[in-house]
Each structure stands twice: as C-alpha cells, then as structure tokens.
Amino acid sequence: MVGSVPIGESSSNRSLGLRLRGWWRLLAAIPPMLFLGVFFLWPVGAILLRGLRPAGHWNLSVFSDVLSDRSMQKVLWFTLWQSVASTLLCVLVALPGAAMFARYRFRGKQVLWSALLVPFVLPTVVVAVSMLGVIGSGGLAGVNLAGSIWAILIAHVFFNYAVVVRTVGATWSTIDPRLEESARALGARPWRVFVDVTWPLIRSSVAAAASIVFLFSFTSFGIVLILGGIRHRTLEVEIYDQTAKFLHLDIAAVLAIVQLIVVVAILLWFGRSQRRRTVLLDQRSSSETEHLPASSRQRWFIRSNLALMAVLLGLPLVVLVTRSFSTPDGWGFGFYRALTDSRGGSTSFVPPIDAVVNSLMFASMATVLAVVLGLCAAWAIVGDGSMRSDSHFSWWIDTALMIPLGTSAVTVGFGFLIVFDEPPLNMRSSLWLIPIAHTIVALPFVVRLLVPALRSIDPRLREAASTLGASPRRVWWTVDVPIVGRALAAATGFAFAVSLGEFGATAFLVRPDRPTMPVAIYRAIGRPGEYNFGQAMAMSTILMALTVVVMVMIDRFRPAGVSEF
C-alpha cells in the first residue's frame, strides 16, 4: 500500500530507537551524578577523612571513644527518642485531618490544602521564631516552654503536619467509600471499620509519611538550636558545635557517619513504603469519594479539625505577623523600615534588606540548577516508561539523589569550606557556592515531583514518535515536555521555596556581607534588644509571605496524581 512502512524497516527503526533511548538515558544520568560526586561526595568524604585521618593515618579508635562517652550517648539517645516521639505525635494529630480532606467537601478546602504546605517549607529558623511568639517567654500562651522537650515536639508537629495530611489524605481519597459503607451496614462500629477496612489500605502511605517525619525530626537543626536550649541537643546540633566551636573534626565525623547510617536505613524503608503504596485496587477520583457533611457529628468532626489547624498552624503565624507590626512606639511599620539600617554595631552586619535581595538571588540561581539537573535525573530514572526501565539502575539513581536530604547540612557546609578553598576548584569567593549547596537540598524534591509525571506518559507515544523517525531529543521535546510542563512548574516553585529557607549549610558558607534571610533572622535573634527581635519578626513575615505565594502557585500548577513530596 502506498505510504506504508515495511514491517522489517519498522522493527529495525524501533530497535534502533530503543538503543538510542538507552544511550540517552545513560547520558542524562551523567550531569546529576557528576554534580553529586563533586559537590556532595567529595566535600562530605573530605571532612570525614580529615576527622578520621588527622595525622595522615587512620584513627578508628575515635569511634569507641565517642560511642562510649556518656554525653554523646545522651545526644544519640535524645536524637532517637525525640524523633520517634515527634513522629508518633504528628501521625496521631494529623490522621483526623487526612480523613477530613479525603472524605468531606467544605468551603475553602482547596485553599487550605495549599496553605498546609506553608509550615513545611518555612525555614526552621522562622518556625522556631514563630513558636517563641506563642510558647516562649512572654508568649501568647502564657507559659514558657522554650528549652523544654515540649517546645521541640510541638514545633516538629507544626513543621511536619502537612506531610502526614497530604500524603495519607491523597491515598485515602482514592479508596472506594463503598467498602467502608458495607462494613457499617453489617453493624461494624466506626473504630472497627477503620481498623479492619481503612487501615490496611492506608498503612503503607502512613509508613511512608512517618518515615519522612522521622527523617526531618532526626536531622532537625534550627528548631532544636533555638528552642532546645543547652539541655536538649540532636546529632545535627552536636555536629555543628563540634565542628564550628571546638574544631573536633574526629568527633563530628563519627557523629556524621552514625547519622548517615540511620538516614540510609530510613530511606530504604521509605522506598519500600512507596512501592507498597501503588498496590491499591479499584481507586476512585476525589469527586466520587468526597461529600458534604450530612450529620451534626460529621460537621462537628470538620469544625474540630479546622479549630486544631487554626491553633496549631495558624496561631504561630498570626502571632509572628502581629509582632512584626508591634513596635515600642505602637503599631506601625517601624521594624520593616528598620530593615534598611544596620544595627549590628559591627562591619560584619549589613542592612537586613540586603539579606532579602541575597536570598532571592541565590534562590533563583539554585532553582535553575535544581530544575535542569532534576529533569536529567528524572528522565534517567524513568527511561522509556516501560516496566523494563524500572531496573536497579533507576533504584540506585533515585536512592543516591535522596541521601543528601538526610545528611548533615553542617557536614556538607564545612566540607565545602575545606574542599573548595584551593585549586582545582577555588570557589570561596564565588557567588555560586551557596546556590550549589541549596541545589543539593532542593534536587530530591524536584525529582520527587517530576518522576511520577514522566511515568504517567504512555510509552506508546514515545514509540510512535520514534517510529516516525524522531530523534530521542525531539521525542523528549515534543512528547515529554508538553505533558510534564505543569509538574515542571511545580518543581520550579518548590526548589525556589526550599532554597529560600535553607539554613544549615548556609550558616557555614555565607559571607558576612552577603547573608541570606534565615541567617539574618538567626543573627537578629542572637542580639539583645526588642528592636533586633522585631526585625527578626519582620524578616520572618516577609519570608513567610514569599513562601505562601510560591506554594499557592505550586498547587495551582501541580498535575493530578503527582506525588505530594
């Protein structure tokens, strides 16, 4: 037939296209893997080697010295049990909220769904400052919990509440409600319906959410540094002190290795939980599973959850904004106008408004890097979208990209100072040093958003384009990019928000004349006087406002079905 393609030629073209896509997949993996090798493995390895080989030979006895030290054992034990306590408390508090979003339709639901992410992406410094306004000295609650374990636990729940609600709620909303209705019709009580019907279907997503909460609680830095006082210290805070204050690199190296081992174990569990999440039968769209509250009991359930969210999530942020306008001279913009002045009494401090400009500049640079590298990594992980592409190759790339998320930011930052202070990469004076550190943190989030979107593409679309003679680059540009465009926009916003709030590594790398907003906020808190605290509140409010705008845009562009984190 005229215009037909011979069968042999079609098979040959398909085979050639598959081979070319395999090579392009390997090439796509090179930039992110090379970036991680140079800017993560090298600095982290250098700081660990310097700590474990102080005089050019191995000194492994420091492991037994550190692990047998009573004070270090207390730090390890506190880090572990507060992480478990934070995780359990967060899951218990957030599960009712997940049920509310999954099953009920109410006014303002979509706006609230977007707003839940704001505390999660706020800098931990801002979270700590907002908590001080409620439960600190002179706080609205009338009790001073600063320096207590309760301050840390409450702050961790505030920070991670959205992780549980959005991860579990997204899964819960796809479960056919007729399963629960059938159990109730047979006389099962509500708690029995949850235990026998709902829980088996959501427990994998609960485990995945719990692993994320545990990971962030275990590596908590800014919250514990500000709210924990001198009595409560996590591994991350101890690594910071041993590195920055005492220059005990051997002790810091041992603690960093212990932390890395725990993080890798959690990531492996997270990976298993994610795989189990996909085994859900007869999934339904949210329009089929949600409904208006029909009884007074259901309306009370929604109101009580909204009240809890208002107190837990809204009150600290409202107090933060209120205090930024409450000056010694009365209500006004005095603290905001003061951001143009330097009140540090030292040439090492610059007008705080410069920190706003610096943060926006660094976030823009980091976003470009994270999105470009994230696209390459996501395409390498997904391949052609077939089951054959879901190989050990994909698993190793995915796991390698997630490890930096749980590695000590302090170790990474100090490693940067050691490695990039001399040729072949002397970057101490480069503006790109901080954006590169931020990219290491943002890259896993970008990949987590792009991979599900790429996997949603029907492989037959790529095969059809290849059969018609399109090169792999043209297939990617004409098939993949238009489909993942919304996910790409969401990933861009998430990378920008994460960079705005990064504090751990930045505290080491930032130059005195180029502070970021989180660093400037921490400096202001550390200086005495109501004016300095007011400036911290004003900068925190600005940072919060920027984060809100970014997160609302992310949820507007996020495609349906794309993972929440």
N, C-alpha and C positions, 0 to 999 in steps of 0.2 A: 504494500500500500504506500502511496506517495506520502513522504514526510515521516514515515515510520522509522524507528531506530532499530537496527538489527539486534537480536537477543544477545549475541556474543559481545557486540560492542557495548550494549547497556551493562552487562555483567562486568566487563572489563573496566568501564568508567566507574562503576560502583566500587569495585575492588580498589581501584586507584584512589578514589575519593576517601575510602576508609583509611588507607595507608597514609594519605596526606593529612587527614584529620588527626591520626595518631601522632605524626611528627609535630603538627601544630600544637597539639596538647602538651607534648614534652617541652616545646619552646615556650609555651605560655607559663609553664611551671617555673622556668628559669628565673625571671625577674623577682617574684616574691620569695623564692627560696634563696636567691643570692642576697636579697635585701635582709632576710632574717639571718643569714650566715654572717654577713658583715656587721650589721647593726644590732644583732641580738646575741648570737652565739659567741662572737668574738669578744665583745665587752664583758659579757657575763663570765665566759671562760677565763678572761684575763684577770678579773677581780677574784675569782675562785682560786686560780693558780697562784696569784700573789699572796693570798691568805694562807694557802696550804703549802706553798714553797717559799717561805720568807727569805731564806738564805741560799736559794738555788737547789735545795734538796727537799724531798717530801717530808712533811711533819704531820703524819696522820694521828699522832698521839693527842692532838688538839681535839679530836672527836670525843675520845673518852674523857678528856678534861672538861669539855663543855657539857656533854651529856650527863656527867656525874656531878656537876656543880648544882647546888641546891637552888640558887637564884635562877639559873637557866631552866631547871626543871619546873620551877613555878611559872616561868614565862611560857614554856611549852604547854603545860597543863592548862593555864588560863586561856591561851590561844585556842586550844582544842575544845574545852568545855563551853567557853562563851560562844564559839561558833556553832556547836550543837544546840545550845540554849537559844541562840538567835534564830537558828533555822526552825526549830520546833515551834517557837513562839510566833514566828512570821507565818508559818503554814497554818497554825490554828487560827490566827487572827484573820488571815486573808481568804481562807476557803469559803466562808459565807459570802464574801464579796464576789468570788469567782462564780458561785451558784447564782447570785443575783444577776450578774451580767449575762450568764449563759441562758437563763430561763425567763427573764422578765423584760418587758418593754416599758420604758418610762421616759418622761420628759428630760432632755439634756443628756441622754445616755451616751451618745457619740462624743460629745464634748468632754464629758467626764472620763470616758475611755481614753481619750488622748491626754487629758490632764494627768492621769495616773502616772504617766511616764516621767513627768517633770521631776519628782523627787529622785528617781533612779539616775537621771543623767546630771543632776545638780552636783557640783564639786563637793566632795566630802567636807571641805572646809566650810562651805555655805551651810551644809546640813548641820554641822556642829554649832555654827553661829546661830542658826535659827532655833536649835534646841536650847541653847543658852538663854534665848529670849523667853522661853516657856518654863523650863525646869532648872535654870541656873539661878545664881544669886540675883535677887530682885526680879525674878521671872514672874510671868503672869500666873503660874500655877500656885505660887506662894510657898513652894518647897524648893530647897536647893539640893538637887540630885547630882550636880556636877562633881565628878571624881568618884562616882559610885558605879557599880555594875549595871544598875537600872538605867542610868543615862545612856550607856553604851547599847544595851538591849533595845531600848525604845528607839534610839537613832537608827539601829540596824533594821528594825521593823519598818520605820519610816522610809528608809532608803530602798528596801527590797520588797515592799508590799506589792508593787506593780508586777514584779517578776512572777509571783505566785498567781495573782489575779488574772493577768493576761495570758500566761502560759497555760494554766489549768482551765481558765474560763474559755479560751479558744477551743480547747479539746472538748470540754463539757458541752459547749453549744452545738457540737456536731452529733451528739448522741440522740438517737430517736427517743423522744419523750414517751412513746407508747410502751417502751419497756418498763419504765417506772410506773406508768398508769396501770399496766397489767398487774404488777405486784401489789399496788394499792387496792385494786379491785378484788384481789384474792385475800384481802384482810391484813396485809403487812403494814406495820406501823412505819412512820417516816424514817426512824433511825434504822429499821430493818431494811427498808428499800435502799437507803444509802449504802449500807454495809454489803448487802447481797447483790445489788444490781449496779448502782452507780460507781462505787469504789473500784471494783475490778476493771472498769473501763477507763477510769481516770488516774489510777495509781501510778502508771508509767509516767504520765505528764507531771504528777505530783513529785515523783522521784527526780525527774529532770529539773523541775523548778527548785526543789530542795537542794540539789547539787550546786546550782548557780548561787543560791543564797549562802550556802556553806562556803563556797569558794570566795565570795566577796567578804564575808564575815571573817574568814580565816586570814585573809590578806589585808584586813582593814588597817588603815594608817591614819588618815586625817581625823576620823571620828574619835579613835582611841587617843590620839596625840592630844586633842583639845579637851575631850570630855572625860578621859580616863584618869587624868592626874598622874601622880607619881606612883600610885599603888597598883594600877592596872596597866599592863603592858602586853602587847601582842608581839609575835615574832617580827613583824614588819617594823614596829616602833623600836624594838631592841636592835635590829639590824641597822636602823638609822642612827641610833645613839652610838653603837659600837664602831660604826664607820665614820660618822661626821664629828662626834665629840671626842672619842677616845682613840681613834685610828687603830682599833684592834681588828685588823682585816681577817686574821685567822678565825676569830670567834664569829665575825659576820659571815664568813664563808661557810662555816659549819651550819649556822642557822639558815642560811640561804639554801643550802643543799637539802636540809630537812624539810623546809617549806616547799621546795620544788618536788620532792618525792610525794608529799601529800597532795600537791596540786595535780600531778600526773595521775595519781590514783583516782582522784575525783573526776578528772576529765575522761578517764576510761569508763567510769561509771556513768558519766553524763552521756557518752557515746552510746552505751548500751541502752540507756533510757530513751534516747532519741530514736533508736531503731525500733524499740518496742512501741513507741507512740504511733507508728504508722500502721500497726495491726488493729485497726478499728473497722468493724463491719457495719454496713448499712448506715453510712454517715449522712447527715441531713444538713441543709443550709440553715443559717440562723433564722431566716424568715419562717421556717417550719417549726423551729423548736422554741422560740420565744413567744410570750403572750402577755397581755395586760394582766395586772393582779386582779383576781376575781373575788377574793375574800379579804376580810379585815386582817386575818392572820398573815396573808401574803403582803398586804400593804404595810403592816407593822414590820415585817421582815425587811422590806425595802427601806423604810424610814430609819430603822435602827442601823442598817449598814451605811446609809448616807450620813447619819449622825456620827458614826465611828470614823468615817473618812474625813468628815469636816474637822473633827477634833484631832485625829492622828496626823492627817496630811495637810489640812487647810490651816489650822490654828498656828503652827510654827511659821508658815509662810506669811500669814497675815500679820503676826507679831513682828516679823522681820521687816516687812514693808512699813508698818506703823512706826517702828522705832527709827527707821531711816528718815522720817519726817519730824520726829520729836526732838527738837534741839534744846539746848539750855535756855535759849531766848524765846521758846514757844514753838508752835507748829510752823513749818516752813521748809524751804529748800536749802537751808544753811549747810547741811552736811554734803549735799550734792555740789553746791558752789565751792565748797572747800576741797573738792576733788582736783581742782586746778592748782592747788597750793601744795608745797612740800613742807610738812610739819615734823619731819623726822629728826631735825637737829643734826643732820649728817649729810655729807655729799653722796652717801650710798643710797639715799632715798630720793625718789623723783616724784613729781606730782602724780597722784593716783590716776588721773585721767589718762596719763601715758600708758598705764597698765591696760586700760580698756582697748586702746589702739593696738598695743602689742599683742593682746590676746586675739583680736580679730585678724591681725596679720598672720600670726602663727597658725591659727585655726584654718585660714584659707589655704596656706601652704601645705599643711598636713592633710587637708581634705583632698587636694589634688593628688598627692602621693598615695593616700589610702585607697581612693577610688580606682586609680589606674592599676595599682598592684592587686587590689581586691578583684577587679574584673579578670585579670590574668589568672589569679588563683582559683576563682570560681569556675572559670572555663576549663582549667586543668582538672579540677575535681570532678566536674560533671561529664566531661568528654562529649561524646555524641548523644548522650541521654539514654543510651540503651543499658540493659542490665549488665552487659559485658563491660561497660565503662565503670561500673561500681566495684572497683577492684581494690586490692591492697594499696595500689598506687594512690588512689583517691583518699583512702583512710589515712595514710601516712601524711599526705599534704594537709588534710583537714586537721589532724591532731597537732602537727607541727605549728600550724597557724594559731591554735588555741592556747598552747603552752605559755607564750608571753603574757597572756591575760592574767595568769595567776602567779607569775614570777615577781619577785620583789622589785618594785619600781625603783627603790633605793639602790639596789644592786645594779640595775641597768644604768641608772643615772651616774653612779660613781664609776662604773666601768667605762662609760663614755669619756669621763674626765681623764682616765688613765690611758685609754687606747688612742683617742683622737687628739692627743696633745703633742704628737710628733709625727714626722713622715712615716708611712706614705699618705696618711690621712690626717693632716693637722687642721682640725675643724673647730678649735676652741673659740675662735673669733667669728665663726660663720653663723649667719642668721638661720641656716638650715638645721643646726644641731637640735634645737628644741622641736621644730616640726617633725624631724625624723623620729625623735623619741615619742612624740604624740602618735605618729603613724603606727608604731609598734602596738600601741594600746588600741587604736581605732580599727586596725585591719581585721581582727577577728569579727567585729560587729558587722563590718561591710560584707565580709564573706558569708556570714550567717544570713544576711538579707538577700544576697544575690544567688546563692546556690539553689534554694527552693524555687526561685523564679526561673532559673535556667532549666531545672529538672522538669518544670511544668511544660516545656516546649515539646511538642510531638516530634520524635526523631524522624518521622516520615517527611516532615517539612524540609529538614536538612538534606535527607536523601534525595528528595525530588530536585532541590536546587543543585546538588552535586551532579545528579544525572543529566541535568540540562547544561552542564559544563561550568558551573560557578566554582571559582577557587575557594579554598577554606576561608580566606579573608573576606571574600564577597558574601559567602554564606553567613559568616558571623555578622557582617554589617547589615545585610538585608533581611535576615531571619531572626537572629538572636536579639540584636539591639532594639528593634522596634517593640518586641514583646516584653523585654526586661526594662524598658525605659522608666516605668513607674517605680520599680524596685531600685533602679539606679538612683533616681531622685531621692528616695527614702534613705538609701545608703549614704548619699552625699550629706544629707542633713544630719544623720546620726554621727558620721565622722566629724562634722563640724562641732556638734554639741559635745562629743567626747573630748575633743581637743580643747575646747573652751574650759573644761573643768579639770583637766589633768593637773595633779599637784605633786605626787611622789617624786617622779624623776625630774620634774621641772624645778623643784626646790634645790636640787643639786646643780642643775645646768644653767639656770638663769643668771644673767649678768646683773650686777647692781643697778645699772642704768636702763635695763630692759625687763622689768618684772612683768609677769602676767597677772591677771586679776586674782586667781587663787593665792598666789604668792603675796601680792599686795594686801589681800584681806588678812592673811596669816600674820604679816608684819604689823598691820594696824592693831590686831587683837593683842599682840605681844607688847605693845607700848601702852603705858598707863594713860589715863585720862578719858573722860567721856567723849571728847571730840574725836579721838582716834577710833573708839568703838563705834561712834556714829558714822564715821567714814567707812568702816568695815561693813556696817549695815547698808549703807548707800551703794557701795560696790557690789555687795551680795544681791541687792534688789535689782541692779542693772543686769548682773549675770543671770539672775533668775528670769527676768523679762526676756532676755535674748534666748534662753533655753526654751521658754514657753512658746515663743514664735516658731522656733526651729521644730519642736516636737509636734505642734499642730500641723505644720507643713508636712512632716514625715507621715503622719497618719492620713493626711489628705492624698498623698501620692502612693501610699503603701498598697500594693495589689492584694486582692483577696487570696487567702491561702498562703501568703508569705509568712515565714516564722516570725514570732514576736521578738525574739532576741537572737 
